[in-house]
Amino acid sequence: MNIDSLRAQCGGPRDGALLRLTLSNALLDAGDAAAAVVELRQALAFDPAYSAAWKGLGKALLATADEAGAADAWQRGIDAARQRGDKQAEKEMAVFLRRLEKT
């Protein structure tokens, strides 16, 4: 789906964390990390424990050169993943966090 068609669904009956995550991924692919951050924050407003959104938020913040924000997002994402038992997301974000701390 393209960005315009995804944005057209925002605010409608299908709006939610998954739609916003999908839109943010499309925005990141298009090189608009700042807009992706906005959509990921909206996804987390829908579901604060959505570990995939935390993972994406960290990546988007890193792309905007906000390293502290990225680290915070991944740490919060690790906490959310632990709450849901999402071991894979927890591991991935822990790796991202370690890489960031090494730089």
Helices and strands as residue ranges (DSSP letters): H 3-9, H 17-29, H 33-46, H 51-63, H 67-84, H 87-102
